Amino acid sequence: MPFDKKNWRGCIQDRDKSYDTSDYTYNKNRTSTLYPAVEQCPSSERNLAIVQPLTTNFNSLRNAVDDMKAAGNTNVTIGIAWGMSLLSSKAPYTQGSTATGRGATQKYLIVLTDGENTQNRFSSRTSDVDARTKLACAEAKAMGTIFTIRVIDGDAGLLRACASDETNYFDVESASEMTPVFRAIANEIAQLRIAM
């Protein structure tokens, strides 16, 4: 039985290779570029937070973060891919800046994980999933500045290499360290640079 799109509460999965690691504009006539949808999320993932578009409504963002619950397996690649989508001006999210060149809006992506890559749509071998993450990191670096945060668990080498600079990688061993890490990132982003 077909599902009603208005009431759809399914999940979006990784796009087909090689579109799963980039912000390539999707083409409705080219299936491999589409974001595949599944009608029913796996039961362990039904309460995952919905991706939020870029916004200045900080209360909405705080509520979304507070509502997040860990579930399912870890797939850093898809997080980076959606991060790129949010930062760009291409559909499905179009709030990102279109400006390029001198004076363009700087783009920043913070990648936070508490686990090793364990599964994507194509494999449950960590080495295979890591290979996709490396490709996504390279694409994201071309878009802007990447900060990575490893919380207790995860591949430190992979995350360190994914960061734009080694100083943009943070290794967090307890929740109490999160506030200083985000403060350091905010200070880095907020630095005013004047070029003559």
N, C-alpha and C positions, 0 to 999 in steps of 0.2 A: 504494500500500500504506500503511495507517495506521501511524503511528509509535508506539512503546511509550513512554508517558509516564514510566515509571521510568528509562529510559535516554536521555531527551530531552536533547540538548545544543544546542538551538537558541537563537534570540535573541528578545528582546522588542523590539517596535518602538514608535514613537510611537502614542499613542491617537488616535482620530479627533478632528478639530477639533470643538469647542472644548475637549474634555477633555484635550488634549495639553499644556495650559499650566496645569493646576490639579491639586489633590488631590481632585477630586470622587470620591466613593465609587462604585466600579463596581457595576453591576447586571447580573447574569448574563443577565437577560431583555432587556437593552438593549444590543445589540451595540456601539453607538458608544462606550459607556463602558468597554469591555473593553480590556485590554492585548493587542494582537494578537501572536501568536506565529508564528514561522516555524520549520519543522522543521530546516532547515539554515542556519546563519549563513553569510554570504558568506565565502569562503575566507580573505580578508584579516582577518576579524574573529573567527575561530574560537578564538583564544587570548586574547580579551579577558577581563579579570577579571570574576568574578561579583559582583553587588551584595551587600554585606555588611550585615546588619541592625545596628541600634544594639546596642552591647555594651560591657562594661567589660573585655573580654579584649583588652588592648592588644597582646599577642604575636600574636594572630590577626589583628588589624588591621594591624600592621606587616608581617606575612608577606603579607597581601593586597596592601598597597601595593607591597612589594618585587617581587611577581609581576606587577605591571601592565606591559603592553607597549602602546605606541602602535600603532594600526592603523586603517584605514578613514578616513572623513571626519569632520569636526567638526560636532557638533550640540549646542550649549550648552543648548538648550531641554530636551532629554530628560534631560540631567544635572540640571538644576534640578528638573524634574518628579519624578525619582526621589529627589532630595534632600528635596523636600517630603513625598513618600510615607514616607521613612524617619523624618522628624521628627513625623509625625502618628501617631495611634493607629488610623487606618483601614487595612483590608486593602489590599494584600497584606502589608504590614509593620505590626505592631500594637504595637511596643515604645515608640513615642513617648508623651509625656505627654498625658493627657486634661484636665489642670487648666487652668482659664482664670481670668482676673481677677487681682486683687491677690494676690501671693504665688505665682503660677503659675510653673512652670519656664520659664526663658527658653530660646528656641530660636535656634540659630545655624546658618547655612549658609555654607560656604566654597565658592565657585565658582572653579575653577582651569581655565584653558585655555591652550593653546599655539597656537591657530589661529583663523582667521576661520571663521564659520559657513559651511559649504559644502554641507550637504545634510540634509534630513529626509525623511520618508516622502512628503511632498507636493511638494517642490520642490528644485531644486539651484541656485536663484537666491539669492544671499546676502541680498538685501533681503527676500525672502519669509521666509527662515529667521530673520533678525534680528527681523522683526515678531512672530514667534511667541515669540522669546526675551524681547522687551520685555513681552509679556503674562505670561509665566511669572515674570519678575522682579517685576512688580507683585503677583502672587499670593503669591510667596515673602516679599516685604516685609511683607505683611499677617500672615504667620505668625510672623515673627521678624526677627532681625538678619542682614543679608547682607554677607559680605566677598567681594570679587572679586580674583582674581590673574590678571594677564596675564603669561604667560611667553614672552618674546621676540616672539611674534606674536599677532595677534588685534585685534579692534576695541576700541581703548582707550575711545572715547566710549561705546560700548554697555556695556562692563563698568563704567565709572565711573558711568554712570546706573543700572546694576543694583544697585550697592552701596547699602546703607541710608544711607550718608553718604559724602561724598567722601573722608574720611579712612579709610574702610573699603576703598578701592581701592588695589591695589599693582601697580606695574609692575616686573617682574623681567626683567633683561637677561641674567643668567647663573645657573646652578644654585647657585653659591656664595651667592647672595642669598636662597635659599629658607629657610634656617634662621632668619635674623633676622626674616624676614617672619612665619613661623609663630610665632616667639617673641613678636612684637608682637601678633599676634592672640590668642594665649593669655593674654598680660598684660591685654589689653582685656577678654576674657571673664572672667578671674579677679578683676577689680576688685570689691571688696566695696562695695556701696552701701547705706547705712543711711538710711531715711527716717523722719522723726519726724512 
